[in-house]
Amino acid sequence: MRSLTGHCKVVGSVLAMMMKEMGPCYLQNHCACRLALSYPAFASTSNTRKLVSCSLYTEPSCKEGLAKEPRNMQYVSKVDRPENVYILGIETSCDDTAAAVVRGDGKILSEVVSSQAEMLTQYGGVFPKIAEEGHAKAIDKVVSEALFQAGIKESGLSAVAVTIGPGLSLCLRVGVRKARSLTKIHRLPWIGVHHMEGHALVARLTDPQLEFPFLVLLVSGGHNLLLLAQKVGDYIQLGTTLDDAIGEAYDKTARELGLDLSKGGGPALERLALEGDDKAFNFSVPMRSVQDCNFSFAGLKTRVKMLISSQDIKPSIVHIDEANAEDRQIRADIAASFQRVAVLHLEDRCDRAIEWAKSMAPIRSLVVSGGVASNKVVRERLRNLAEKHGLRITCPPPRLCTDNGVMIAWTGVEHFKLGRIQPPPPLDEPDDCYLDLRPRWQLGEIYAGGLRTARSLKSTNAHPSLTAEMRIHSSM
């Protein structure tokens, strides 16, 4: 058993590091950190949040501006029985307000989602300020319902996990404030979650046989990512989108075709494509001559828009449900042709990514997650590709592919088990305190072979990648 003296040396090293990086005044006046150490003697207790508090815990006065908590401070927790761990997950990164409670052994106790589909229909897309107002109206009810369905009170939670990025800043703020309010009142630790890691790790909840390392394709409205997942918090980015993500291309094409967006543009286009000939229009597959794993859908989206303008149809005036048979068939053919080429582009990049990943690690699985992963054509084509390479494919069920609270709660469980959690906010934290929001936040370290200038990466240097942060923490 490690001695108390040894533990105190660790605490002293962390405090010395903080004073060196942030200065003694910052540490004294603005740090609200509780250093907690677990001892093996606690392994037999059922209280998985048994913590030994350091006497240097300080509540800041907040008189000198905004309260800003240190990024590197964390609890170290002991998890002896997973079924005694209860994590509340909160997701507000875009247009859906979601919350869920997941137990440490993977049992989903509740899941609640409040959709803003009416906004998508009315405005033709997501407007951050309007989305923020929708989150603000729904967040209390959604969280309360998640706790009620789970049959648990706030005080019975082990921690609260919340998306802190990437996403829309105004929307992220609503979820983070709610999480910090709960953890402040009930003195709970909290976990800041990377939205895309949530999509990647939820596959480990639905497929208990999925083991690291594995290849991940994340496809959504705002992201396209190919990652080699080595362990929780450790990823190598093989490819990303250079402009538009596939989900955005689906949504905008659906809008150009005059489809009903109330349940999402992607699903609407997928349904219409079933009626069409996918070879009626010959779109070229993007970037076939470029030997990397990055994506580009902007050119395909533009070519589809130009084709629609050249046809004798007026989707902006005549809704799909009011179109005559000939008009509807043309739109269906365009939808099917677009989808065939978009999915071919995914296949091309995944094919190369599998070869790259195999040269770096003994992968046995391909995970496909994110909103677009619920598309049946995408699943079937990538399943065939995985089988060609001798890999098993894992796709979460469609309800867990779109944004949801379950993936955030489960990612919280994964980090909680590793002790990667933050202390509760100070009791006198003001409403206008600094919030560590990361609207652009890279998940993995970029593989040299896939390094290119991507529009989606222009501002990511505001924060180090999640992988870089986790490596710094593990080396301390």
Salt bridges, closest charged atoms under 4 A:
GLU59 OE2 - ARG187 NH2 3.89
GLU64 OE1 - HIS30 NE2 3.91
GLU69 OE2 - ARG180 NH1 2.67
GLU83 OE2 - ARG81 NH2 2.66
GLU91 OE1 - HIS195 ND1 3.21
ASP105 OD2 - ARG103 NH2 2.84
GLU111 OE2 - ARG399 NH2 2.94
GLU132 OE1 - LYS129 NZ 2.94
ASP140 OD1 - LYS178 NZ 2.91
GLU197 OE1 - HIS415 NE2 2.98
ASP207 OD2 - ARG392 NH2 2.80
GLU211 OE1 - ARG364 NH2 3.42
ASP234 OD1 - ARG471 NH2 2.89
ASP244 OD2 - LYS301 NZ 2.54
ASP244 OD1 - ARG455 NH2 2.95
GLU248 OE2 - LYS252 NZ 2.81
GLU275 OE1 - ARG328 NE 2.92
ASP292 OD1 - ARG349 NH2 2.67
ASP292 OD2 - ARG452 NH1 3.46
ASP321 OD2 - HIS319 ND1 3.71
ASP327 OD1 - ARG331 NE 2.64
GLU347 OE2 - ARG381 NH2 2.73
ASP348 OD2 - ARG288 NE 2.64
ASP351 OD1 - LYS388 NZ 3.60
ASP351 OD1 - HIS389 NE2 2.50
GLU355 OE2 - HIS389 ND1 3.51
ASP403 OD1 - HIS195 NE2 3.12
ASP403 OD1 - HIS199 NE2 3.22
GLU414 OE2 - ARG204 NE 2.69
GLU429 OE1 - ARG180 NH2 2.55
ASP436 OD2 - ARG438 NH2 2.79
GLU469 OE2 - ARG71 NH2 2.27
GLU469 OE2 - ARG438 NH1 2.73
